[in-house]
Amino acid sequence: MKTIIEPFKIKMVEPLKLTTVEQREQALRKAHFNLFQIPAEDVIIDLLTDSGTSAMSADQWAGMIRGDESYAGARSWFHFENVLRDLTGMAHILPTHQGRASERILFELTGGPGKVIPSNNHFDTTRANIEHSGARAVDLVIAEGTDPRNRHPFKGNIDVAKLESLIEEIGSERIPLCMATVTNNSGGGQPVSLANLRAVREVCHRHGIPLFLDACRFAENAALIQQREPGQSGRSARAIAREMFDLADGATISAKKDGLVNIGGVLLMRNDALALRANDLLILTEGFVTYGGLAGRDLEAMAQGFVEVLDEDYLQYRLRSVAYLGEHLLAAGIPIVEPPGGHAIYIDAASFCTHIPPRHFPGQALVCALYRHAGIRGVEIGSVMFHSVDPDTGETVHPPMELVRLALPRRVYTQSHIDYTVEAMIELAAQRDSIRGLRIVESPPTLRHFTAKFTEID
Ligand SMILES: *Cc1c(COP(=O)(O)O)cnc(C)c1O
């Protein structure tokens, strides 16, 4: 059969409130054209993020009832530890409440002034935790990774030559570890190949630098390797994921993505001395080493989620639904970051709204138009989110791309929800000239995309 179906059936439903254009216009004005300020109840299809928004399975919910809430050495902890050890082969497994808690512990121990941490593209909380420690975060993604039309199969790869020259330039003593983000979220959810991970590991180990994965979407990365990397199509996603972890000395994971849970995280490492110190910090701020800021039931849900996410039928459906959205937009002439990656489609808003210059926020304007037209919530990744000012000239610096991200929560929406999204985008494209740019009327000094207020330009 050609049709790839959702490999699950639904036994519990949450109603969606089907609002009218007039109701959404009102909500939009009340929120000052900032979709973070709109109550989720007033959103029909919420594509704001794939983080913590997964639907759990019956087996995960059953695990939550079975959760052992003992303080130390709970049965749920041993279940979780066994699953993670089997999946990753790592010696030390530390549970945390979410990904950034793993990052904070790792960089408090390895970062600090004078240190430099390279990655393909650091995710924003990773970068923030590195910089908070006083260290510098450097992005070394391959050149193809920043060109939206380039259809390179592994646009998340690290530029190995750039990594070598960085090490040569500053010396390996200043590089406590190298990270590889799989998939590369900030770079469009694009995968990293096994060949690239092997090459990066070889360079790192020749210089005595540990390699860590930011492995939030390890399963989607493994499935994209299976689809796209020569010689990998006959292997299971589980075997490929294990090889990815085998190439690394440690990993940070937010289980809110491929853990298929609403909260949870993991910190993994092989080095015994580092793990001892990490356990001390874990106890200091997260909790005892056998629960790490989570309930026993959360550990059960994660243990089951990390097994289900490697199901081949699930992964095929998952990648297919993202590609389906991307292909239909492309077929309608709507410009997106190509090829579709693992968890989201990124619309090139600068090309969609050529009449709106970056200073009038084409991405934010498109996000508002899509909400008003169809009740769909996406997120701007452009001049609103990545606002910076040149320290010398005082002029605003715009990021290289003005994007709108439509992230797909896992197992939440069906094909008709995606068809509706495609239809909405096609209708919007037909009336794109009526989309109006925006002006900021009020904005905080940092992370302004969450709270800034806008007004429409006539
Ligand atoms: C979400 C995410 C994180 C941070 O995880 P949280 O659970 O949100 O703290 C880190 N890295 C990447 C690549 C992510 O997508």
Ligand as a Chemical Component Dictionary entry (heavy atoms), coordinates in Angstrom:
data_LIG
# 
_chem_comp.id                   LIG 
_chem_comp.type                 NON-POLYMER 
_chem_comp.pdbx_formal_charge   0 
_chem_comp.three_letter_code    LIG 
# 
loop_
_chem_comp_atom.comp_id 
_chem_comp_atom.atom_id 
_chem_comp_atom.alt_atom_id 
_chem_comp_atom.type_symbol 
_chem_comp_atom.charge 
_chem_comp_atom.model_Cartn_x 
_chem_comp_atom.model_Cartn_y 
_chem_comp_atom.model_Cartn_z 
_chem_comp_atom.pdbx_ordinal 
LIG C1 C1 C 0 14.617 21.282 23.538 1  
LIG C2 C2 C 0 16.068 21.218 23.325 2  
LIG C3 C3 C 0 16.977 21.411 24.377 3  
LIG C4 C4 C 0 16.547 21.817 25.774 4  
LIG O1 O1 O 0 15.663 20.938 26.351 5  
LIG P1 P1 P 0 14.532 21.381 27.409 6  
LIG O2 O2 O 0 13.912 20.106 27.812 7  
LIG O3 O3 O 0 13.599 22.313 26.704 8  
LIG O4 O4 O 0 15.226 22.056 28.553 9  
LIG C5 C5 C 0 18.321 21.258 24.090 10 
LIG N1 N1 N 0 18.751 20.973 22.851 11 
LIG C6 C6 C 0 17.912 20.802 21.811 12 
LIG C7 C7 C 0 18.451 20.453 20.469 13 
LIG C8 C8 C 0 16.547 20.925 22.011 14 
LIG O5 O5 O 0 15.705 20.769 20.971 15 
# 
loop_
_chem_comp_bond.comp_id 
_chem_comp_bond.atom_id_1 
_chem_comp_bond.atom_id_2 
_chem_comp_bond.value_order 
_chem_comp_bond.pdbx_ordinal 
LIG C1 C2 SING 1  
LIG C2 C3 SING 2  
LIG C2 C8 DOUB 3  
LIG C3 C4 SING 4  
LIG C3 C5 DOUB 5  
LIG C4 O1 SING 6  
LIG O1 P1 SING 7  
LIG P1 O2 DOUB 8  
LIG P1 O3 SING 9  
LIG P1 O4 SING 10 
LIG C5 N1 SING 11 
LIG N1 C6 DOUB 12 
LIG C6 C7 SING 13 
LIG C6 C8 SING 14 
LIG C8 O5 SING 15 
# 
